[in-house]
Amino acid sequence: MPTEILHGKIATGLGKASDLRKSRGPRRLFGTCWGVDPYPGTVNIIVSSTEDLAAWARVKATTGHCDKAAATRLV
């Protein structure tokens, strides 16, 4: 996937992403599929320009690069 650059404002969230990050299944999924141990949280960005919204739509439309059958066994 090509690099996408988003511009916006950082916003606070609900503080729930750390629960997912601490779960064994999702952590193993990230490690197996993408080789990362994710930070316990998310970055919430409010985008408003047409170009940034289009970039975010392109990111959301991409598929992951992971064997779904193998990942399913990990969760």
PDB file of N, CA, C and O in Angstrom:
ATOM      1  N   MET A   1       0.838  -1.169   0.000  1.00  0.00           N
ATOM      2  CA  MET A   1       0.000   0.000   0.000  1.00  0.00           C
ATOM      3  C   MET A   1       0.888   1.239   0.000  1.00  0.00           C
ATOM      4  O   MET A   1       1.848   1.312   0.767  1.00  0.00           O
ATOM      5  N   PRO A   2       0.585   2.191  -0.832  1.00  0.00           N
ATOM      6  CA  PRO A   2       1.353   3.428  -0.840  1.00  0.00           C
ATOM      7  C   PRO A   2       1.129   4.210   0.453  1.00  0.00           C
ATOM      8  O   PRO A   2       0.124   4.028   1.140  1.00  0.00           O
ATOM      9  N   THR A   3       2.059   5.061   0.762  1.00  0.00           N
ATOM     10  CA  THR A   3       1.956   5.894   1.962  1.00  0.00           C
ATOM     11  C   THR A   3       0.863   6.936   1.799  1.00  0.00           C
ATOM     12  O   THR A   3       0.736   7.557   0.744  1.00  0.00           O
ATOM     13  N   GLU A   4       0.087   7.120   2.834  1.00  0.00           N
ATOM     14  CA  GLU A   4      -0.931   8.169   2.857  1.00  0.00           C
ATOM     15  C   GLU A   4      -0.578   9.123   3.990  1.00  0.00           C
ATOM     16  O   GLU A   4      -0.183   8.680   5.069  1.00  0.00           O
ATOM     17  N   ILE A   5      -0.713  10.399   3.765  1.00  0.00           N
ATOM     18  CA  ILE A   5      -0.458  11.406   4.785  1.00  0.00           C
ATOM     19  C   ILE A   5      -1.783  12.068   5.134  1.00  0.00           C
ATOM     20  O   ILE A   5      -2.496  12.564   4.262  1.00  0.00           O
ATOM     21  N   LEU A   6      -2.100  12.065   6.431  1.00  0.00           N
ATOM     22  CA  LEU A   6      -3.322  12.690   6.915  1.00  0.00           C
ATOM     23  C   LEU A   6      -2.963  13.898   7.766  1.00  0.00           C
ATOM     24  O   LEU A   6      -2.014  13.857   8.550  1.00  0.00           O
ATOM     25  N   HIS A   7      -3.719  14.962   7.608  1.00  0.00           N
ATOM     26  CA  HIS A   7      -3.561  16.149   8.439  1.00  0.00           C
ATOM     27  C   HIS A   7      -4.844  16.334   9.229  1.00  0.00           C
ATOM     28  O   HIS A   7      -5.939  16.127   8.705  1.00  0.00           O
ATOM     29  N   GLY A   8      -4.710  16.720  10.480  1.00  0.00           N
ATOM     30  CA  GLY A   8      -5.894  16.947  11.287  1.00  0.00           C
ATOM     31  C   GLY A   8      -5.523  17.344  12.690  1.00  0.00           C
ATOM     32  O   GLY A   8      -4.391  17.740  12.966  1.00  0.00           O
ATOM     33  N   LYS A   9      -6.487  17.234  13.568  1.00  0.00           N
ATOM     34  CA  LYS A   9      -6.283  17.565  14.974  1.00  0.00           C
ATOM     35  C   LYS A   9      -6.376  16.293  15.800  1.00  0.00           C
ATOM     36  O   LYS A   9      -7.228  15.439  15.556  1.00  0.00           O
ATOM     37  N   ILE A  10      -5.476  16.179  16.791  1.00  0.00           N
ATOM     38  CA  ILE A  10      -5.506  15.048  17.705  1.00  0.00           C
ATOM     39  C   ILE A  10      -6.680  15.246  18.665  1.00  0.00           C
ATOM     40  O   ILE A  10      -6.899  16.344  19.177  1.00  0.00           O
ATOM     41  N   ALA A  11      -7.427  14.172  18.901  1.00  0.00           N
ATOM     42  CA  ALA A  11      -8.588  14.242  19.789  1.00  0.00           C
ATOM     43  C   ALA A  11      -8.502  13.143  20.842  1.00  0.00           C
ATOM     44  O   ALA A  11      -7.857  12.117  20.629  1.00  0.00           O
ATOM     45  N   THR A  12      -9.143  13.361  21.952  1.00  0.00           N
ATOM     46  CA  THR A  12      -9.194  12.323  22.980  1.00  0.00           C
ATOM     47  C   THR A  12     -10.232  11.286  22.598  1.00  0.00           C
ATOM     48  O   THR A  12     -11.178  11.563  21.860  1.00  0.00           O
ATOM     49  N   GLY A  13     -10.028  10.073  23.123  1.00  0.00           N
ATOM     50  CA  GLY A  13     -10.960   8.996  22.843  1.00  0.00           C
ATOM     51  C   GLY A  13     -11.642   8.539  24.119  1.00  0.00           C
ATOM     52  O   GLY A  13     -11.699   9.267  25.111  1.00  0.00           O
ATOM     53  N   LEU A  14     -12.159   7.313  24.073  1.00  0.00           N
ATOM     54  CA  LEU A  14     -12.877   6.763  25.218  1.00  0.00           C
ATOM     55  C   LEU A  14     -11.971   5.973  26.160  1.00  0.00           C
ATOM     56  O   LEU A  14     -12.396   5.587  27.249  1.00  0.00           O
ATOM     57  N   GLY A  15     -10.731   5.733  25.750  1.00  0.00           N
ATOM     58  CA  GLY A  15      -9.816   4.973  26.588  1.00  0.00           C
ATOM     59  C   GLY A  15     -10.060   3.483  26.577  1.00  0.00           C
ATOM     60  O   GLY A  15      -9.674   2.798  27.524  1.00  0.00           O
ATOM     61  N   LYS A  16     -10.684   2.958  25.544  1.00  0.00           N
ATOM     62  CA  LYS A  16     -11.030   1.537  25.479  1.00  0.00           C
ATOM     63  C   LYS A  16     -10.041   0.696  24.678  1.00  0.00           C
ATOM     64  O   LYS A  16     -10.040  -0.528  24.813  1.00  0.00           O
ATOM     65  N   ALA A  17      -9.212   1.303  23.860  1.00  0.00           N
ATOM     66  CA  ALA A  17      -8.313   0.539  22.985  1.00  0.00           C
ATOM     67  C   ALA A  17      -7.281  -0.249  23.781  1.00  0.00           C
ATOM     68  O   ALA A  17      -6.824  -1.291  23.311  1.00  0.00           O
ATOM     69  N   SER A  18      -6.906   0.207  24.953  1.00  0.00           N
ATOM     70  CA  SER A  18      -5.904  -0.525  25.727  1.00  0.00           C
ATOM     71  C   SER A  18      -6.426  -1.890  26.155  1.00  0.00           C
ATOM     72  O   SER A  18      -5.640  -2.824  26.319  1.00  0.00           O
ATOM     73  N   ASP A  19      -7.744  -2.025  26.340  1.00  0.00           N
ATOM     74  CA  ASP A  19      -8.309  -3.335  26.677  1.00  0.00           C
ATOM     75  C   ASP A  19      -8.072  -4.334  25.547  1.00  0.00           C
ATOM     76  O   ASP A  19      -7.712  -5.484  25.800  1.00  0.00           O
ATOM     77  N   LEU A  20      -8.270  -3.903  24.313  1.00  0.00           N
ATOM     78  CA  LEU A  20      -8.021  -4.767  23.159  1.00  0.00           C
ATOM     79  C   LEU A  20      -6.543  -5.100  23.052  1.00  0.00           C
ATOM     80  O   LEU A  20      -6.183  -6.244  22.773  1.00  0.00           O
ATOM     81  N   ARG A  21      -5.710  -4.141  23.266  1.00  0.00           N
ATOM     82  CA  ARG A  21      -4.260  -4.326  23.163  1.00  0.00           C
ATOM     83  C   ARG A  21      -3.756  -5.337  24.184  1.00  0.00           C
ATOM     84  O   ARG A  21      -2.807  -6.071  23.912  1.00  0.00           O
ATOM     85  N   LYS A  22      -4.382  -5.381  25.357  1.00  0.00           N
ATOM     86  CA  LYS A  22      -3.954  -6.296  26.408  1.00  0.00           C
ATOM     87  C   LYS A  22      -4.433  -7.727  26.173  1.00  0.00           C
ATOM     88  O   LYS A  22      -3.905  -8.661  26.776  1.00  0.00           O
ATOM     89  N   SER A  23      -5.422  -7.908  25.310  1.00  0.00           N
ATOM     90  CA  SER A  23      -5.955  -9.242  25.036  1.00  0.00           C
ATOM     91  C   SER A  23      -4.935 -10.083  24.272  1.00  0.00           C
ATOM     92  O   SER A  23      -4.281  -9.588  23.354  1.00  0.00           O
ATOM     93  N   ARG A  24      -4.803 -11.336  24.647  1.00  0.00           N
ATOM     94  CA  ARG A  24      -3.793 -12.209  24.055  1.00  0.00           C
ATOM     95  C   ARG A  24      -3.995 -12.432  22.559  1.00  0.00           C
ATOM     96  O   ARG A  24      -3.044 -12.345  21.782  1.00  0.00           O
ATOM     97  N   GLY A  25      -5.227 -12.719  22.156  1.00  0.00           N
ATOM     98  CA  GLY A  25      -5.496 -13.010  20.749  1.00  0.00           C
ATOM     99  C   GLY A  25      -5.115 -11.882  19.807  1.00  0.00           C
ATOM    100  O   GLY A  25      -4.346 -12.096  18.870  1.00  0.00           O
ATOM    101  N   PRO A  26      -5.641 -10.680  20.039  1.00  0.00           N
ATOM    102  CA  PRO A  26      -5.279  -9.567  19.153  1.00  0.00           C
ATOM    103  C   PRO A  26      -3.785  -9.259  19.158  1.00  0.00           C
ATOM    104  O   PRO A  26      -3.228  -8.923  18.113  1.00  0.00           O
ATOM    105  N   ARG A  27      -3.126  -9.366  20.309  1.00  0.00           N
ATOM    106  CA  ARG A  27      -1.675  -9.123  20.356  1.00  0.00           C
ATOM    107  C   ARG A  27      -0.943 -10.128  19.484  1.00  0.00           C
ATOM    108  O   ARG A  27      -0.028  -9.759  18.749  1.00  0.00           O
ATOM    109  N   ARG A  28      -1.336 -11.401  19.556  1.00  0.00           N
ATOM    110  CA  ARG A  28      -0.690 -12.425  18.725  1.00  0.00           C
ATOM    111  C   ARG A  28      -0.985 -12.178  17.250  1.00  0.00           C
ATOM    112  O   ARG A  28      -0.123 -12.391  16.397  1.00  0.00           O
ATOM    113  N   LEU A  29      -2.199 -11.731  16.949  1.00  0.00           N
ATOM    114  CA  LEU A  29      -2.567 -11.431  15.567  1.00  0.00           C
ATOM    115  C   LEU A  29      -1.666 -10.347  14.995  1.00  0.00           C
ATOM    116  O   LEU A  29      -1.144 -10.489  13.890  1.00  0.00           O
ATOM    117  N   PHE A  30      -1.484  -9.266  15.745  1.00  0.00           N
ATOM    118  CA  PHE A  30      -0.609  -8.190  15.278  1.00  0.00           C
ATOM    119  C   PHE A  30       0.814  -8.699  15.098  1.00  0.00           C
ATOM    120  O   PHE A  30       1.467  -8.380  14.104  1.00  0.00           O
ATOM    121  N   GLY A  31       1.296  -9.482  16.045  1.00  0.00           N
ATOM    122  CA  GLY A  31       2.659  -9.996  15.954  1.00  0.00           C
ATOM    123  C   GLY A  31       2.849 -10.930  14.782  1.00  0.00           C
ATOM    124  O   GLY A  31       3.852 -10.850  14.072  1.00  0.00           O
ATOM    125  N   THR A  32       1.885 -11.822  14.574  1.00  0.00           N
ATOM    126  CA  THR A  32       1.992 -12.799  13.484  1.00  0.00           C
ATOM    127  C   THR A  32       1.804 -12.151  12.121  1.00  0.00           C
ATOM    128  O   THR A  32       2.564 -12.413  11.188  1.00  0.00           O
ATOM    129  N   CYS A  33       0.800 -11.315  12.014  1.00  0.00           N
ATOM    130  CA  CYS A  33       0.462 -10.750  10.699  1.00  0.00           C
ATOM    131  C   CYS A  33       1.352  -9.591  10.286  1.00  0.00           C
ATOM    132  O   CYS A  33       1.726  -9.467   9.120  1.00  0.00           O
ATOM    133  N   TRP A  34       1.686  -8.744  11.250  1.00  0.00           N
ATOM    134  CA  TRP A  34       2.393  -7.520  10.884  1.00  0.00           C
ATOM    135  C   TRP A  34       3.722  -7.334  11.592  1.00  0.00           C
ATOM    136  O   TRP A  34       4.429  -6.358  11.344  1.00  0.00           O
ATOM    137  N   GLY A  35       4.067  -8.270  12.477  1.00  0.00           N
ATOM    138  CA  GLY A  35       5.364  -8.213  13.131  1.00  0.00           C
ATOM    139  C   GLY A  35       5.532  -7.063  14.108  1.00  0.00           C
ATOM    140  O   GLY A  35       6.644  -6.576  14.310  1.00  0.00           O
ATOM    141  N   VAL A  36       4.437  -6.627  14.714  1.00  0.00           N
ATOM    142  CA  VAL A  36       4.519  -5.518  15.660  1.00  0.00           C
ATOM    143  C   VAL A  36       3.813  -5.872  16.963  1.00  0.00           C
ATOM    144  O   VAL A  36       2.887  -6.683  16.985  1.00  0.00           O
ATOM    145  N   ASP A  37       4.258  -5.262  18.028  1.00  0.00           N
ATOM    146  CA  ASP A  37       3.582  -5.319  19.314  1.00  0.00           C
ATOM    147  C   ASP A  37       3.007  -3.923  19.508  1.00  0.00           C
ATOM    148  O   ASP A  37       3.735  -3.010  19.898  1.00  0.00           O
ATOM    149  N   PRO A  38       1.704  -3.737  19.242  1.00  0.00           N
ATOM    150  CA  PRO A  38       1.150  -2.389  19.195  1.00  0.00           C
ATOM    151  C   PRO A  38       1.161  -1.670  20.535  1.00  0.00           C
ATOM    152  O   PRO A  38       1.076  -2.289  21.595  1.00  0.00           O
ATOM    153  N   TYR A  39       1.267  -0.365  20.460  1.00  0.00           N
ATOM    154  CA  TYR A  39       1.161   0.489  21.636  1.00  0.00           C
ATOM    155  C   TYR A  39      -0.249   0.346  22.210  1.00  0.00           C
ATOM    156  O   TYR A  39      -1.208   0.234  21.446  1.00  0.00           O
ATOM    157  N   PRO A  40      -0.396   0.349  23.527  1.00  0.00           N
ATOM    158  CA  PRO A  40      -1.726   0.134  24.125  1.00  0.00           C
ATOM    159  C   PRO A  40      -2.651   1.347  23.998  1.00  0.00           C
ATOM    160  O   PRO A  40      -2.952   2.013  24.989  1.00  0.00           O
ATOM    161  N   GLY A  41      -3.084   1.615  22.813  1.00  0.00           N
ATOM    162  CA  GLY A  41      -4.009   2.722  22.589  1.00  0.00           C
ATOM    163  C   GLY A  41      -4.096   3.049  21.119  1.00  0.00           C
ATOM    164  O   GLY A  41      -3.558   2.334  20.273  1.00  0.00           O
ATOM    165  N   THR A  42      -4.762   4.110  20.830  1.00  0.00           N
ATOM    166  CA  THR A  42      -4.918   4.555  19.451  1.00  0.00           C
ATOM    167  C   THR A  42      -4.602   6.042  19.370  1.00  0.00           C
ATOM    168  O   THR A  42      -4.493   6.727  20.387  1.00  0.00           O
ATOM    169  N   VAL A  43      -4.462   6.516  18.167  1.00  0.00           N
ATOM    170  CA  VAL A  43      -4.358   7.950  17.931  1.00  0.00           C
ATOM    171  C   VAL A  43      -5.644   8.352  17.219  1.00  0.00           C
ATOM    172  O   VAL A  43      -5.966   7.828  16.153  1.00  0.00           O
ATOM    173  N   ASN A  44      -6.351   9.259  17.802  1.00  0.00           N
ATOM    174  CA  ASN A  44      -7.606   9.739  17.224  1.00  0.00           C
ATOM    175  C   ASN A  44      -7.339  11.063  16.524  1.00  0.00           C
ATOM    176  O   ASN A  44      -6.916  12.038  17.145  1.00  0.00           O
ATOM    177  N   ILE A  45      -7.590  11.078  15.225  1.00  0.00           N
ATOM    178  CA  ILE A  45      -7.333  12.273  14.425  1.00  0.00           C
ATOM    179  C   ILE A  45      -8.632  12.715  13.765  1.00  0.00           C
ATOM    180  O   ILE A  45      -9.308  11.925  13.106  1.00  0.00           O
ATOM    181  N   ILE A  46      -8.969  13.974  13.947  1.00  0.00           N
ATOM    182  CA  ILE A  46     -10.136  14.534  13.279  1.00  0.00           C
ATOM    183  C   ILE A  46      -9.646  15.207  12.004  1.00  0.00           C
ATOM    184  O   ILE A  46      -8.944  16.217  12.047  1.00  0.00           O
ATOM    185  N   VAL A  47     -10.030  14.629  10.867  1.00  0.00           N
ATOM    186  CA  VAL A  47      -9.643  15.206   9.579  1.00  0.00           C
ATOM    187  C   VAL A  47     -10.830  15.989   9.033  1.00  0.00           C
ATOM    188  O   VAL A  47     -11.985  15.623   9.250  1.00  0.00           O
ATOM    189  N   SER A  48     -10.533  17.064   8.326  1.00  0.00           N
ATOM    190  CA  SER A  48     -11.643  17.873   7.830  1.00  0.00           C
ATOM    191  C   SER A  48     -11.519  18.265   6.370  1.00  0.00           C
ATOM    192  O   SER A  48     -12.520  18.587   5.729  1.00  0.00           O
ATOM    193  N   SER A  49     -10.301  18.241   5.832  1.00  0.00           N
ATOM    194  CA  SER A  49     -10.176  18.652   4.433  1.00  0.00           C
ATOM    195  C   SER A  49     -10.631  17.524   3.508  1.00  0.00           C
ATOM    196  O   SER A  49     -10.590  16.348   3.869  1.00  0.00           O
ATOM    197  N   THR A  50     -11.055  17.902   2.337  1.00  0.00           N
ATOM    198  CA  THR A  50     -11.505  16.934   1.347  1.00  0.00           C
ATOM    199  C   THR A  50     -10.392  15.948   0.990  1.00  0.00           C
ATOM    200  O   THR A  50     -10.644  14.754   0.832  1.00  0.00           O
ATOM    201  N   GLU A  51      -9.165  16.452   0.863  1.00  0.00           N
ATOM    202  CA  GLU A  51      -8.033  15.586   0.508  1.00  0.00           C
ATOM    203  C   GLU A  51      -7.746  14.573   1.608  1.00  0.00           C
ATOM    204  O   GLU A  51      -7.477  13.406   1.321  1.00  0.00           O
ATOM    205  N   ASP A  52      -7.799  15.008   2.869  1.00  0.00           N
ATOM    206  CA  ASP A  52      -7.536  14.098   3.975  1.00  0.00           C
ATOM    207  C   ASP A  52      -8.643  13.062   4.138  1.00  0.00           C
ATOM    208  O   ASP A  52      -8.370  11.902   4.448  1.00  0.00           O
ATOM    209  N   LEU A  53      -9.876  13.472   3.933  1.00  0.00           N
ATOM    210  CA  LEU A  53     -10.982  12.514   3.983  1.00  0.00           C
ATOM    211  C   LEU A  53     -10.853  11.479   2.870  1.00  0.00           C
ATOM    212  O   LEU A  53     -11.141  10.302   3.083  1.00  0.00           O
ATOM    213  N   ALA A  54     -10.426  11.905   1.692  1.00  0.00           N
ATOM    214  CA  ALA A  54     -10.217  10.971   0.583  1.00  0.00           C
ATOM    215  C   ALA A  54      -9.072  10.006   0.893  1.00  0.00           C
ATOM    216  O   ALA A  54      -9.153   8.820   0.575  1.00  0.00           O
ATOM    217  N   ALA A  55      -8.000  10.519   1.516  1.00  0.00           N
ATOM    218  CA  ALA A  55      -6.879   9.659   1.894  1.00  0.00           C
ATOM    219  C   ALA A  55      -7.337   8.622   2.911  1.00  0.00           C
ATOM    220  O   ALA A  55      -6.973   7.451   2.797  1.00  0.00           O
ATOM    221  N   TRP A  56      -8.122   9.022   3.896  1.00  0.00           N
ATOM    222  CA  TRP A  56      -8.619   8.090   4.901  1.00  0.00           C
ATOM    223  C   TRP A  56      -9.523   7.035   4.257  1.00  0.00           C
ATOM    224  O   TRP A  56      -9.473   5.866   4.640  1.00  0.00           O
ATOM    225  N   ALA A  57     -10.337   7.429   3.299  1.00  0.00           N
ATOM    226  CA  ALA A  57     -11.192   6.472   2.590  1.00  0.00           C
ATOM    227  C   ALA A  57     -10.340   5.439   1.848  1.00  0.00           C
ATOM    228  O   ALA A  57     -10.695   4.261   1.803  1.00  0.00           O
ATOM    229  N   ARG A  58      -9.226   5.872   1.270  1.00  0.00           N
ATOM    230  CA  ARG A  58      -8.333   4.922   0.584  1.00  0.00           C
ATOM    231  C   ARG A  58      -7.702   3.952   1.574  1.00  0.00           C
ATOM    232  O   ARG A  58      -7.564   2.765   1.277  1.00  0.00           O
ATOM    233  N   VAL A  59      -7.316   4.447   2.748  1.00  0.00           N
ATOM    234  CA  VAL A  59      -6.735   3.575   3.765  1.00  0.00           C
ATOM    235  C   VAL A  59      -7.756   2.534   4.208  1.00  0.00           C
ATOM    236  O   VAL A  59      -7.436   1.348   4.296  1.00  0.00           O
ATOM    237  N   LYS A  60      -8.971   2.964   4.483  1.00  0.00           N
ATOM    238  CA  LYS A  60     -10.011   2.043   4.939  1.00  0.00           C
ATOM    239  C   LYS A  60     -10.377   1.008   3.881  1.00  0.00           C
ATOM    240  O   LYS A  60     -10.807  -0.094   4.220  1.00  0.00           O
ATOM    241  N   ALA A  61     -10.215   1.346   2.616  1.00  0.00           N
ATOM    242  CA  ALA A  61     -10.590   0.438   1.528  1.00  0.00           C
ATOM    243  C   ALA A  61      -9.550  -0.647   1.266  1.00  0.00           C
ATOM    244  O   ALA A  61      -9.832  -1.603   0.544  1.00  0.00           O
ATOM    245  N   THR A  62      -8.361  -0.516   1.835  1.00  0.00           N
ATOM    246  CA  THR A  62      -7.330  -1.520   1.594  1.00  0.00           C
ATOM    247  C   THR A  62      -7.565  -2.744   2.457  1.00  0.00           C
ATOM    248  O   THR A  62      -8.221  -2.676   3.496  1.00  0.00           O
ATOM    249  N   THR A  63      -7.023  -3.854   2.013  1.00  0.00           N
ATOM    250  CA  THR A  63      -7.098  -5.081   2.800  1.00  0.00           C
ATOM    251  C   THR A  63      -5.758  -5.324   3.466  1.00  0.00           C
ATOM    252  O   THR A  63      -4.723  -4.843   3.002  1.00  0.00           O
ATOM    253  N   GLY A  64      -5.785  -6.063   4.540  1.00  0.00           N
ATOM    254  CA  GLY A  64      -4.555  -6.391   5.253  1.00  0.00           C
ATOM    255  C   GLY A  64      -3.717  -7.395   4.474  1.00  0.00           C
ATOM    256  O   GLY A  64      -4.181  -7.979   3.495  1.00  0.00           O
ATOM    257  N   HIS A  65      -2.513  -7.583   4.907  1.00  0.00           N
ATOM    258  CA  HIS A  65      -1.616  -8.523   4.268  1.00  0.00           C
ATOM    259  C   HIS A  65      -1.377  -9.680   5.225  1.00  0.00           C
ATOM    260  O   HIS A  65      -0.250  -9.927   5.653  1.00  0.00           O
ATOM    261  N   CYS A  66      -2.440 -10.377   5.550  1.00  0.00           N
ATOM    262  CA  CYS A  66      -2.360 -11.434   6.541  1.00  0.00           C
ATOM    263  C   CYS A  66      -3.168 -12.634   6.061  1.00  0.00           C
ATOM    264  O   CYS A  66      -4.200 -12.486   5.406  1.00  0.00           O
ATOM    265  N   ASP A  67      -2.685 -13.816   6.397  1.00  0.00           N
ATOM    266  CA  ASP A  67      -3.418 -15.047   6.116  1.00  0.00           C
ATOM    267  C   ASP A  67      -4.581 -15.122   7.101  1.00  0.00           C
ATOM    268  O   ASP A  67      -4.376 -15.387   8.285  1.00  0.00           O
ATOM    269  N   LYS A  68      -5.794 -14.891   6.619  1.00  0.00           N
ATOM    270  CA  LYS A  68      -6.940 -14.832   7.514  1.00  0.00           C
ATOM    271  C   LYS A  68      -7.195 -16.162   8.218  1.00  0.00           C
ATOM    272  O   LYS A  68      -7.626 -16.175   9.372  1.00  0.00           O
ATOM    273  N   ALA A  69      -6.938 -17.269   7.547  1.00  0.00           N
ATOM    274  CA  ALA A  69      -7.140 -18.575   8.183  1.00  0.00           C
ATOM    275  C   ALA A  69      -6.194 -18.745   9.362  1.00  0.00           C
ATOM    276  O   ALA A  69      -6.603 -19.219  10.422  1.00  0.00           O
ATOM    277  N   ALA A  70      -4.947 -18.366   9.189  1.00  0.00           N
ATOM    278  CA  ALA A  70      -3.973 -18.476  10.277  1.00  0.00           C
ATOM    279  C   ALA A  70      -4.298 -17.497  11.400  1.00  0.00           C
ATOM    280  O   ALA A  70      -4.182 -17.838  12.577  1.00  0.00           O
ATOM    281  N   ALA A  71      -4.699 -16.303  11.045  1.00  0.00           N
ATOM    282  CA  ALA A  71      -5.026 -15.296  12.063  1.00  0.00           C
ATOM    283  C   ALA A  71      -6.240 -15.707  12.866  1.00  0.00           C
ATOM    284  O   ALA A  71      -6.293 -15.457  14.070  1.00  0.00           O
ATOM    285  N   THR A  72      -7.217 -16.331  12.227  1.00  0.00           N
ATOM    286  CA  THR A  72      -8.422 -16.766  12.926  1.00  0.00           C
ATOM    287  C   THR A  72      -8.093 -17.784  14.003  1.00  0.00           C
ATOM    288  O   THR A  72      -8.723 -17.780  15.060  1.00  0.00           O
ATOM    289  N   ARG A  73      -7.135 -18.642  13.765  1.00  0.00           N
ATOM    290  CA  ARG A  73      -6.759 -19.642  14.766  1.00  0.00           C
ATOM    291  C   ARG A  73      -6.110 -19.000  15.990  1.00  0.00           C
ATOM    292  O   ARG A  73      -6.093 -19.608  17.060  1.00  0.00           O
ATOM    293  N   LEU A  74      -5.581 -17.798  15.858  1.00  0.00           N
ATOM    294  CA  LEU A  74      -4.885 -17.149  16.963  1.00  0.00           C
ATOM    295  C   LEU A  74      -5.833 -16.435  17.916  1.00  0.00           C
ATOM    296  O   LEU A  74      -5.517 -16.267  19.094  1.00  0.00           O
ATOM    297  N   VAL A  75      -6.982 -16.016  17.423  1.00  0.00           N
ATOM    298  CA  VAL A  75      -7.882 -15.204  18.248  1.00  0.00           C
ATOM    299  C   VAL A  75      -8.745 -16.076  19.123  1.00  0.00           C
ATOM    300  O   VAL A  75      -9.566 -15.566  19.886  1.00  0.00           O
TER     301      VAL A  75
END
